[in-house]
Amino acid sequence: MSKKNHIFQLIQSMSQGEKRYFKQLISVFEGRNKIHIKLYNAIDKQQVYDEQALKRKFEKESFVKYFAVAKNSLYNMLLKSLRFYHNNDSPQEKIHKHKENYILLYKKGLHELANKEIQKASKIAEENEFFSEKVLLAHWQNNEALFSEFYYDIDSGVEENLDKPLAYIEDLKEYHLYVILCRRIEIFQVKHNLRTQKNQETLAEFAKNPLLIETNEPLSFLSNYHKIKAKTSCYTSMKQYDKATVENKKLIDLKLQNPKMHQANPLYLYGDYYNYACTLIHITSWDKIEPIRDKCINALENLKTGSYTDDYDRMIFDLNFFLELKHSLLQGKIDRIPTILTKVEEKFVHIQKELVLDELYFLYYYYNLAYACFIIGSYEKAQKYLIPLLNSPILKNRKDYLAATHILNLFTHYELGNFDYLSYQLKNTKHLLQRKAYLYNFEEKAIDLLSKLCKVKTEKKQSVILEYHQIVFDDLVQQVWEIEAFERFDIRYWISQKLERVV
């Protein structure tokens, strides 16, 4: 992102409450000079940042000669306003306030008052497991205790607390060991394709790390949280959903047992419930998922008044409608899909109209809507969702969706009887996936299946091809690195339905 876009991005990210507060604050600071508010209003109205348009708009204003300076000044005012607006919102802000108070009082020689500020900050740091802060604050407390001993001959018990920073450093070290391991797993999942046997074996090695198989719980809540999170992440990517749900449940229980922790980061509890529900849809019935879904909605409702839910409408849509559709697709509950799909599409119209979808959600929604239409035989409607996907530049950034979309597109055209299109598109798709290094066994066998079906005319020959590939895909689904492809497109169900019609 270009530097000149930073201020536009910041303004676009602000809530209505934050914007109102800024305007009130700036009116006090600026008086008659309205440079900041003029520039702010102009940028706020832009749909796409256009610096040249801004300069033309303010060509008669003196500040246009120093536009970069004016823009930077506005940027700093926006940040100052946001700090004031969110002052005391979080434990971090409260600690920061007490630390600043301590430094001011310390410089004035008011050590008794300064020490009280440290004590207040230390209590918050202790409650929220801010390890780095605990080390620094314990060090400051020792300094104040020594000052009392030397200058006022007060027995402060300083010797008993001298080792406190070291103890906190051990907590800090343990915490970062778990955080680093968790990050290593996340980085590996992002940078490496998990559709290979080698990378799945690497994930299995991560899961066997001594830090994760250690039976004793870590010393702190946050260390334990990252330990469980790392295990959950490994099991989910390894398609071991039973184990992943056990760890997901532990994450939620850990949060609920430590209310101060999840109050400090309330969005995390919603996220844990959501991940739990998204794992359960792979392995259990919808009636068992609904209570978890409802708890997730309750956690989201509790955030509604905060600054966490700019995406609130989409989140509610996801939980109330799309999650059930995804469950039916994964569980093969095809008879339920038409009713659920009608509700989803009705709500999706509003989502498309009111919101600009994040790139990943664009792919996720459009692909699954196309697949849902395909699986119930609405092939023309499936194309309605596939075409925007195929034409989107976003698709090339996600090889998994790229492969799934092109494979689904081929099968949709086969069902529509567009054999002339398939005669060259089958080869094009194969070459595309080869170039993208994403032609795995599933994709290769799926293209091979359609290529053979397009060449035969009789039902008997079709039946032979389908029966052969039924065995092929039954074997293929046993390989964990191929499961993701089957989750996106249940080709075994499609083959079984074709065989029923042929027979």
C-alpha positions in Angstrom: 0.0 0.0 0.0 1.4 3.4 -1.0 2.2 5.8 1.9 -0.2 8.4 0.4 -3.1 5.9 1.0 -2.4 5.5 4.7 -4.6 8.4 5.8 -7.5 7.2 3.5 -7.2 3.7 4.9 -7.3 5.0 8.5 -10.4 7.2 7.9 -12.2 4.3 6.1 -11.5 2.1 9.1 -13.1 4.5 11.6 -16.5 3.8 13.1 -19.2 6.5 13.1 -18.6 7.1 16.8 -14.9 7.6 16.3 -15.6 10.0 13.4 -18.0 12.1 15.5 -15.5 12.3 18.3 -12.8 13.4 16.0 -15.0 16.2 14.6 -15.8 17.4 18.1 -12.2 17.3 19.2 -10.8 19.0 16.1 -13.4 21.9 16.5 -11.8 22.6 19.9 -8.2 22.4 18.6 -8.6 24.3 15.3 -10.8 27.3 16.2 -11.1 29.4 13.1 -8.5 27.5 11.2 -10.4 24.6 9.5 -7.6 23.0 7.5 -7.8 19.6 9.2 -11.6 19.3 9.1 -11.7 20.4 5.4 -9.2 17.9 4.4 -10.7 15.2 6.5 -14.2 15.7 5.1 -12.9 15.6 1.5 -11.0 12.4 2.0 -13.9 10.8 3.9 -16.2 11.4 0.9 -13.9 9.6 -1.5 -14.6 6.1 -2.6 -11.1 5.6 -3.8 -8.2 7.7 -2.7 -7.4 10.4 -5.3 -4.7 12.8 -4.2 -4.8 14.8 -7.5 -8.5 15.4 -7.0 -7.9 16.7 -3.5 -5.2 19.1 -4.7 -7.6 20.4 -7.4 -10.3 20.9 -4.8 -8.0 22.9 -2.5 -6.0 24.7 -5.2 -7.0 28.1 -3.8 -6.1 27.1 -0.2 -2.7 28.1 1.1 -2.0 24.7 2.6 -2.0 23.0 -0.8 1.6 24.2 -1.3 2.5 22.1 1.8 0.0 19.3 1.1 2.2 16.5 2.4 2.7 18.4 5.7 -1.0 19.1 6.1 -1.9 15.5 5.4 0.7 14.2 7.9 -0.6 16.6 10.5 -4.2 15.4 9.9 -3.0 11.8 10.2 -1.4 12.5 13.6 -4.5 14.3 14.8 -6.6 11.3 13.8 -4.4 9.0 15.8 -4.5 11.3 18.8 -8.3 11.4 18.6 -8.5 7.6 18.4 -6.2 7.4 21.5 -8.5 9.8 23.4 -11.6 8.0 22.2 -10.4 4.6 23.4 -8.6 5.8 26.5 -9.2 3.4 29.4 -10.9 0.9 27.0 -8.3 -1.7 27.5 -6.0 -3.0 30.3 -3.0 -2.0 28.2 -4.3 1.6 28.1 -4.8 1.6 31.9 -1.3 0.3 32.5 0.2 2.9 30.1 -1.6 5.6 32.0 -0.3 4.4 35.4 3.3 4.1 34.0 3.1 7.7 32.7 1.8 8.9 36.1 4.7 7.0 37.8 7.3 8.7 35.6 5.9 12.1 36.3 5.6 11.6 40.0 9.1 10.0 40.2 10.7 13.0 38.5 9.0 15.3 41.0 10.4 13.2 43.8 7.0 12.1 45.0 8.0 8.5 45.5 5.2 7.4 47.8 2.6 8.5 45.2 4.7 7.1 42.4 4.9 3.7 44.1 1.1 3.6 44.3 0.9 4.0 40.5 3.2 1.1 40.1 1.1 -1.0 42.4 -2.0 -0.2 40.4 -0.3 -1.0 37.1 1.2 -4.3 38.6 -2.3 -5.5 39.6 -3.7 -5.0 36.1 -0.6 -6.7 34.6 -1.0 -9.6 36.9 -4.6 -10.1 36.2 -4.0 -10.0 32.4 -0.7 -11.8 32.2 1.2 -9.0 30.6 4.6 -10.6 31.1 6.8 -7.9 29.7 5.0 -5.3 31.8 5.3 -7.5 34.9 9.1 -7.7 34.5 9.5 -3.9 34.1 7.1 -3.0 36.9 8.7 -5.5 39.3 12.0 -3.8 38.5 10.5 -0.4 39.2 9.0 -1.6 42.5 12.4 -2.9 43.6 13.9 0.5 42.8 11.3 2.3 44.9 11.7 -0.2 47.7 15.5 0.4 47.7 14.9 4.2 47.8 12.7 3.7 50.9 15.4 1.7 52.6 18.2 4.1 51.8 16.6 7.5 52.3 13.8 6.8 54.8 15.1 3.8 56.7 11.8 2.0 56.0 11.9 -1.8 56.0 10.3 -2.5 52.6 11.1 -6.2 52.3 13.1 -5.5 49.2 15.3 -8.6 49.5 12.2 -10.9 49.3 11.2 -9.4 46.0 14.6 -9.0 44.3 14.1 -12.2 42.3 10.6 -11.3 41.1 11.7 -10.0 37.7 13.6 -13.3 37.2 10.5 -15.3 38.0 8.4 -13.2 35.6 11.1 -13.6 33.0 10.6 -17.4 33.2 6.9 -16.9 32.7 7.7 -14.6 29.8 10.1 -17.2 28.3 7.6 -20.0 28.5 4.9 -17.8 27.0 7.1 -16.9 24.0 8.1 -20.6 23.5 4.4 -21.4 22.9 3.7 -18.3 20.9 6.7 -18.9 18.6 5.7 -22.6 18.1 2.1 -21.5 17.3 3.4 -18.9 14.8 5.8 -21.4 13.2 2.8 -23.7 12.6 0.7 -20.8 11.2 3.6 -19.6 8.9 4.1 -23.2 7.6 0.3 -23.5 6.9 0.3 -20.2 4.9 3.6 -20.7 3.0 3.3 -24.4 2.2 0.7 -26.4 0.3 -0.9 -28.9 2.6 -2.1 -31.0 -0.3 1.2 -33.0 -0.3 2.1 -36.1 1.8 5.4 -34.5 2.8 3.8 -31.4 4.3 1.1 -33.4 6.1 4.0 -35.4 7.6 5.6 -32.1 8.7 2.3 -31.1 10.4 2.3 -34.4 12.2 5.8 -33.7 13.5 4.7 -30.3 14.7 1.9 -32.0 16.7 4.5 -34.3 18.3 6.6 -31.3 19.6 7.5 -31.9 23.3 5.8 -28.6 24.2 2.5 -29.9 22.9 2.6 -33.4 24.2 3.8 -32.3 27.7 1.1 -33.5 30.1 1.7 -30.8 32.7 -0.2 -27.6 32.0 1.9 -24.4 31.3 2.3 -21.9 34.2 0.1 -19.3 32.7 -3.3 -19.0 31.0 -1.8 -17.4 27.9 0.8 -20.1 27.5 -1.8 -22.7 27.9 -4.1 -20.9 25.4 -1.4 -20.9 22.7 -0.5 -24.6 23.5 -4.1 -25.6 22.8 -4.4 -23.3 19.9 -1.3 -24.8 18.2 -2.7 -28.4 18.7 -6.1 -27.3 17.3 -4.5 -25.8 14.3 -2.4 -28.9 13.6 -5.4 -31.3 14.0 -7.7 -29.2 11.8 -5.1 -29.1 9.0 -4.5 -32.8 9.3 -8.3 -33.4 9.0 -8.4 -35.0 12.4 -11.6 -33.2 13.3 -12.4 -35.4 16.4 -9.2 -34.3 18.1 -9.6 -30.7 16.9 -13.0 -30.4 18.5 -11.7 -31.7 21.8 -9.0 -28.9 21.7 -11.5 -26.3 20.5 -13.7 -27.1 23.5 -10.7 -26.7 25.8 -10.0 -23.3 24.4 -13.5 -22.1 25.2 -13.5 -23.6 28.7 -10.2 -22.0 29.4 -11.6 -18.6 28.4 -14.8 -19.0 30.4 -12.8 -20.0 33.5 -10.7 -16.8 33.1 -13.3 -14.1 32.5 -10.8 -11.2 32.9 -8.8 -12.7 30.0 -11.6 -12.9 27.5 -13.0 -9.6 28.6 -9.7 -8.1 27.7 -10.0 -9.6 24.2 -13.8 -10.3 23.8 -13.5 -11.0 20.1 -11.4 -14.1 20.8 -14.3 -15.8 22.6 -16.5 -15.3 19.5 -13.7 -16.6 17.3 -13.2 -19.7 19.5 -16.9 -20.6 19.3 -17.0 -20.0 15.6 -14.0 -22.2 15.0 -15.6 -24.9 17.2 -18.8 -24.8 15.1 -16.8 -24.8 11.8 -15.0 -27.9 13.0 -18.1 -29.7 14.2 -19.9 -29.3 10.9 -17.5 -32.0 9.5 -18.3 -34.7 12.0 -21.7 -34.3 13.7 -25.4 -33.6 13.2 -26.8 -30.1 12.9 -28.9 -30.3 16.1 -25.7 -30.7 18.0 -24.1 -27.7 16.3 -27.0 -25.3 16.8 -26.3 -24.8 20.6 -22.7 -23.9 19.8 -23.9 -21.6 17.0 -26.3 -19.9 19.4 -23.5 -19.3 21.9 -21.3 -17.9 19.1 -24.2 -15.5 18.2 -24.5 -14.5 21.9 -20.8 -13.8 22.1 -21.1 -11.6 18.9 -24.1 -9.8 20.3 -22.1 -8.8 23.4 -19.6 -7.1 21.0 -22.2 -5.2 19.0 -21.8 -2.0 21.0 -18.0 -2.1 20.7 -15.6 -1.3 17.9 -15.1 -5.0 17.0 -18.0 -5.6 14.6 -17.8 -3.5 11.5 -18.5 -6.8 9.8 -21.4 -7.6 12.1 -24.1 -8.2 9.3 -21.9 -10.6 7.4 -21.0 -12.5 10.6 -24.7 -12.9 11.5 -25.5 -14.0 8.0 -22.7 -16.6 8.2 -23.9 -18.0 11.5 -27.7 -17.9 10.9 -27.7 -19.1 7.3 -24.5 -20.1 5.6 -23.1 -22.4 8.3 -26.1 -24.7 7.9 -25.7 -24.8 4.1 -22.0 -25.6 4.5 -22.9 -28.4 7.0 -25.4 -29.9 4.5 -22.8 -29.9 1.8 -20.1 -31.5 3.9 -22.5 -34.1 5.4 -24.2 -34.9 2.1 -27.6 -33.8 3.3 -28.7 -33.0 -0.3 -32.4 -33.2 0.4 -32.1 -30.3 2.9 -30.1 -28.0 0.5 -32.9 -26.5 -1.6 -34.8 -25.1 1.4 -31.6 -23.8 3.1 -30.3 -22.4 -0.2 -33.4 -20.3 -0.8 -32.9 -18.6 2.6 -29.2 -18.1 2.0 -29.6 -16.5 -1.4 -32.3 -14.2 -0.1 -30.0 -12.9 2.6 -27.0 -12.9 0.4 -28.6 -10.3 -1.9 -28.5 -7.9 1.1 -24.9 -8.8 2.0 -23.8 -8.1 -1.6 -25.7 -4.8 -1.7 -24.6 -3.4 1.6 -21.1 -4.7 2.0 -17.8 -5.0 0.1 -16.8 -8.6 0.8 -13.3 -9.4 1.9 -11.5 -11.4 -0.8 -11.5 -14.7 1.1 -15.2 -14.4 1.9 -16.0 -13.6 -1.8 -14.3 -16.8 -2.8 -15.9 -18.8 0.1 -19.5 -17.6 -0.5 -19.5 -17.7 -4.3 -17.8 -21.1 -4.6 -20.1 -22.8 -2.1 -23.2 -21.2 -3.6 -22.1 -22.5 -7.0 -21.5 -25.9 -5.6 -24.8 -26.0 -3.7 -26.6 -25.2 -6.9 -24.6 -27.8 -8.8 -25.2 -30.6 -6.3 -29.0 -30.2 -6.5 -29.0 -30.1 -10.3 -29.5 -26.3 -10.8 -26.6 -26.1 -13.3 -27.6 -22.8 -14.9 -27.8 -21.2 -11.5 -24.4 -22.7 -10.6 -23.0 -20.8 -13.6 -24.4 -17.6 -12.2 -21.9 -17.9 -9.3 -19.1 -19.5 -11.2 -18.8 -16.8 -13.9 -17.9 -14.0 -11.4 -15.4 -16.3 -9.8 -13.7 -17.2 -13.0 -13.6 -13.6 -14.1 -12.2 -12.4 -10.7 -8.5 -11.5 -10.4 -8.8 -12.6 -6.8 -9.1 -16.3 -7.8 -5.4 -16.5 -9.0 -4.2 -15.7 -5.4 -5.8 -18.8 -3.9 -4.7 -22.0 -5.7 -7.2 -24.1 -3.7 -10.2 -22.1 -4.9 -8.7 -21.8 -8.3 -8.5 -25.5 -8.8 -11.9 -26.2 -7.2 -13.7 -23.5 -9.3 -12.2 -24.8 -12.6 -13.0 -28.4 -11.8 -16.6 -27.5 -10.7 -16.9 -25.4 -13.9 -16.0 -28.4 -16.1 -18.5 -30.7 -14.4 -21.2 -28.0 -14.7 -20.6 -27.7 -18.4 -20.7 -31.5 -18.7 -24.1 -31.6 -17.1 -25.3 -28.8 -19.4 -24.2 -30.8 -22.4 -21.6 -28.3 -23.6 -19.3 -30.9 -25.1 -17.7 -28.5 -27.6 -16.7 -26.2 -24.8 -15.3 -29.2 -22.9 -13.3 -30.5 -25.8 -10.7 -27.8 -25.4 -11.4 -26.5 -21.8 -10.4 -29.9 -20.3 -6.9 -29.5 -21.7 -6.8 -25.8 -20.7 -7.7 -26.5 -17.1 -5.1 -29.3 -16.9 -2.4 -27.0 -18.3 -3.5 -24.2 -16.0 -3.3 -26.3 -12.9 0.1 -27.7 -14.0 1.4 -24.1 -14.4 0.1 -23.3 -10.9 1.7 -26.5 -9.5 -1.7 -27.5 -8.2 -2.5 -30.6 -10.4 -2.8 -33.3 -7.7 -4.3 -36.7 -8.0 -7.9 -35.6 -7.3 -7.8 -32.9 -10.0 -6.0 -35.1 -12.5 -8.4 -38.0 -12.0 -11.4 -35.7 -12.2 -10.3 -34.3 -15.5 -9.5 -37.8 -16.8 -13.0 -39.0 -15.8 -14.7 -36.2 -17.8 -12.4 -36.6 -20.7 -13.3 -40.3 -21.0 -17.1 -39.7 -20.5 -17.1 -37.1 -23.3 -15.7 -39.7 -25.7 -18.3 -42.4 -25.2 -21.9 -42.5 -26.4 -23.5 -45.6 -24.8 -24.7 -45.9 -21.2 -22.9 -49.2 -20.9 -19.5 -47.6 -21.6 -20.3 -44.7 -19.4 -21.1 -47.2 -16.6 -17.7 -48.9 -17.0 -15.9 -45.6 -16.8 -17.9 -44.5 -13.8 -17.4 -47.7 -11.9 -13.7 -47.7 -12.5 -13.4 -44.1 -11.3 -15.6 -44.9 -8.3 -12.9 -47.3 -7.1 -10.1 -44.8 -7.9 -11.7 -42.0 -5.8 -12.7 -44.4 -3.0 -8.9 -45.2 -2.7 -7.9 -41.6 -3.1 -10.1 -40.3 -0.3 -8.1 -42.4 2.1 -5.1 -40.1 1.6 -5.3 -37.3 4.1 -3.6 -34.8 1.8 -6.4 -35.3 -0.8 -9.4 -34.9 1.7 -9.6 -31.1 1.2 -10.5 -31.6 -2.5 -13.3 -34.0 -1.6 -14.6 -31.5 0.9 -14.9 -28.9 -1.8 -16.5 -31.3 -4.3 -17.9 -34.7 -3.3 -17.1 -36.4 -6.6 -18.0 -39.8 -5.2 -21.5 -38.6 -4.6 -21.7 -37.3 -8.2 -20.5 -40.7 -9.5 -22.9 -42.6 -7.4 -25.8 -40.5 -8.7 -24.7 -40.9 -12.3 -24.5 -44.7 -11.9 -28.0 -44.8 -10.4 -29.3 -43.0 -13.5 -27.3 -45.2 -15.9 -28.4 -48.4 -14.2 
